Amino acid sequence: MLSFERPARIFLADEHPIFLVGLRSCLAEQSNIDVVGEVHSSAHLAQVIDKTAPDVAVVSESFNGVSVAESLLNDLPSQRILILADELDNSRAHRLLALGARGYFLKQSPGSVLCKAIATIIRGGSFLDAADAVLTEEGGRRGSILTQREQEVLRLIALGFSIREAAERIGITTKSAETYKARASNKLRIDSRQQIVQYAITRGWFQ
């Protein structure tokens, strides 16, 4: 059984009604999860989720073959969203996480994994189903997208420091800082300062 201070409010969105029935049935087994809304259409999806104000919105990446994930993340930057994916695509998963998604869940995974993902997200983490990995802001733990050093370098770049200045503040060589930046950028599929700043905003680094 999942343990929260109060019942978690969950919103479901997928184009297949029968799949939603399965999700709802799975979550109904948890006494402290309330499904507060569900839709099987992408029409006005952002507005419906915003009005419902769930703790976590569990949303299919695409409807009728058209991806809605990126536009939804852009429209609802503060909403915790768990993306439902038909198949594993590591590059796509990391891209969506970088844009602000809090989790990436494969539809063929068992219900226990979905519950684990929801619990992780509510407790402040992010979840990558593909590797059964919990992603945390601190880095350095199993499954983290970025190491602690990679995050330090990106944070400073997002704050406006040059690579040389970032290296000096951390106490490493400029070459090492460049390597950490390159590794982080490759993992997140981002390269420009603007994209780094956007990523920093979605992770709450400026708060």
SULBELMO-V223159 format. One record per pair of residues at least 4 apart in sequence whose ideal C-beta (glycine too) atoms are under 6 Angstrom apart, sorted by sequence separation. I is the first residue (numbers start at 0). J is the second residue. D is the distance in Angstrom with one decimal. If there is no record, write none. Layout:
i: {I/I}
j: {J/J}
d: {D/D}
//
This chain:
i: {3/43/61/67/96/108/145/160/171/13/61/62/95/119/127/135/138/145/155/160/166/171/184/189/199/13/26/60/184/119/127/138/139/166/11/26/48/60/138/139/124/125/133/134/138/116/132/134/155/163/166/11/23/92/124/162/165/104/130/138/82/152/68/102/119/162/36/162/35/19/35/82/102/151/101/80/108/41/81/82/83/84/85/56/58/60/79/9/16/76/81/83/102/105/55/56/57/59/60/101/102/103/104/152/6/7/8/9/14/103/10/11/12/41/45/55/72/6/8/68/72/152/1/3/72/152/45/1/45/149/153/148/149/149/81/92/10/145/157/156/157/10/79/87/144/153/157/10/9/8/8/9/10/11/12/13/7/14/154/55/55/54/25/97/94/97/99/1/7/1}
j: {7/47/65/71/100/112/149/164/175/18/66/67/100/124/132/140/143/150/160/165/171/176/189/194/204/19/32/66/190/126/134/145/146/173/19/34/56/68/146/147/133/134/142/143/147/126/142/144/165/173/176/22/34/103/135/173/176/116/142/150/95/165/82/116/133/176/51/177/51/37/53/100/120/169/120/100/128/62/102/103/104/105/106/78/80/82/101/32/39/99/104/106/125/128/79/80/81/83/84/125/126/127/128/176/31/32/33/34/39/128/36/37/38/67/71/81/98/33/35/95/99/179/29/31/100/180/74/31/75/179/183/179/182/183/116/129/48/183/195/195/196/51/120/129/186/195/199/53/53/53/54/55/56/57/58/59/54/62/204/117/120/121/110/187/188/198/201/114/121/118}
d: {5.3/5.7/5.8/5.4/5.3/4.2/4.2/4.1/4.3/5.1/4.6/5.8/4.2/4.5/4.7/5.6/4.8/4.8/4.3/4.7/5.2/5.8/5.5/3.8/4.2/5.4/4.9/5.9/5.1/4.5/5.8/5.4/6.0/4.6/5.5/5.7/4.9/4.7/5.1/4.9/5.4/4.1/5.7/5.7/4.0/4.1/2.3/5.6/3.8/5.0/3.8/5.4/5.4/4.2/5.4/5.9/5.3/5.2/5.7/5.1/5.6/5.5/5.6/4.8/5.5/5.1/4.4/5.6/5.7/5.4/5.6/5.0/5.4/5.6/4.5/5.3/5.6/4.0/4.0/5.1/5.6/5.6/5.8/5.9/5.8/5.2/4.7/5.8/5.0/5.9/5.7/5.7/5.8/4.9/4.9/4.9/4.8/4.5/5.2/5.0/3.8/5.4/4.6/5.4/4.8/5.0/5.5/5.3/5.4/5.7/4.7/4.0/5.1/4.9/5.7/5.7/4.8/4.7/4.6/5.6/4.7/4.4/5.4/5.4/6.0/5.2/4.0/5.8/5.6/4.9/5.2/5.3/5.8/4.0/5.8/6.0/5.7/5.4/5.1/5.4/4.9/5.3/5.3/4.9/5.7/5.7/3.7/3.8/5.7/4.5/4.7/5.5/4.5/5.2/4.4/4.2/4.8/4.6/5.4/5.5/5.3/5.7/3.5/4.4/5.2/5.2/3.7/5.9/5.6/5.1}
//
